[in-house]
């Protein structure tokens, strides 16, 4: 898929259930990925919203952003960095990942 900024990389459904390890200045952070999921956004749950072209770049951004514990990514391309996760819901075309290590 192309956006105004270039090609958007979507890795679902093959990325479902896989881990992604992001490198940080202090070491690394591991995220568990899920396809066709989203998390309800509650007031104050977003750290930032950015236009990023791939889930892995979105995860790298989260790993290096204070308070970020997870992301929601879609092909629009939107990367939502979250510090609070609401209820899980089905959302075709979205991918989530939560920090777990």
C-alpha positions in Angstrom: 0.0 0.0 0.0 1.2 3.5 -0.8 0.7 6.6 1.4 1.6 10.2 0.6 4.9 9.5 2.4 5.8 6.2 0.6 5.1 2.5 0.8 3.4 1.3 4.0 4.6 -2.1 5.3 1.8 -4.3 6.7 3.1 -7.7 8.0 -0.2 -9.2 9.2 -1.5 -11.9 9.3 2.0 -13.5 9.3 3.1 -11.5 12.3 0.3 -12.6 14.6 1.6 -13.9 17.9 5.2 -13.1 17.1 7.6 -11.2 19.3 9.5 -8.1 18.1 12.7 -7.0 19.9 13.4 -3.3 19.7 16.8 -1.9 20.6 16.9 1.1 23.0 19.7 3.2 24.4 19.5 1.1 27.6 19.3 -2.3 26.0 16.1 -3.8 24.4 12.4 -4.2 24.8 10.3 -7.1 23.6 6.8 -6.7 22.3 4.1 -9.3 21.6 2.3 -8.6 18.3 -1.4 -9.3 17.4 -3.2 -8.9 14.1 -6.7 -7.5 13.6 -6.9 -6.1 17.1 -7.1 -2.7 18.7 -7.4 -1.3 22.2 -10.1 1.1 23.2 -8.6 4.6 23.7 -9.5 6.0 27.0 -8.8 9.6 28.0 -5.1 10.2 28.4 -4.1 6.8 27.1 -2.2 8.1 24.0 1.4 9.2 24.4 1.6 10.3 20.8 0.1 9.7 17.4 2.5 9.7 14.4 2.6 9.0 10.7 5.0 6.0 10.5 5.2 3.6 7.6 5.8 0.2 9.3 4.9 -1.6 12.4 8.5 -2.3 13.3 9.3 1.5 13.0 6.2 2.1 15.2 7.6 -0.3 17.8 11.0 1.2 17.7 9.4 4.6 18.3 7.5 3.2 21.3 10.6 1.5 22.7 12.4 4.8 22.8 9.5 6.9 24.1 9.0 7.3 27.9 5.9 5.7 29.3 5.0 3.8 26.1 3.8 0.3 26.8 2.1 -0.6 23.5 1.1 0.5 20.0 -1.7 0.3 17.5 -0.7 0.5 13.9 -2.7 0.6 10.7 -2.0 1.1 7.0 -3.4 4.7 6.9 -0.5 4.9 8.1 -1.0 5.7 11.7 1.1 4.7 14.7 -0.6 5.3 18.1 1.8 5.1 21.0 0.0 4.2 24.2 0.8 4.3 27.9 -2.5 2.9 29.0 -4.4 0.1 27.3 -8.2 -0.1 27.3 -10.4 -3.0 26.3 -9.3 -5.3 23.5 -11.5 -5.3 20.4 -11.5 -6.7 16.9 -10.3 -4.2 14.3 -9.7 -5.7 10.8 -6.5 -4.2 9.4 -5.0 -3.0 12.6 -2.0 -4.5 14.4 -1.2 -4.1 18.1 1.8 -4.9 20.2 2.2 -4.8 23.9 5.5 -4.5 25.9 6.1 -7.7 27.8 9.8 -7.8 28.5 
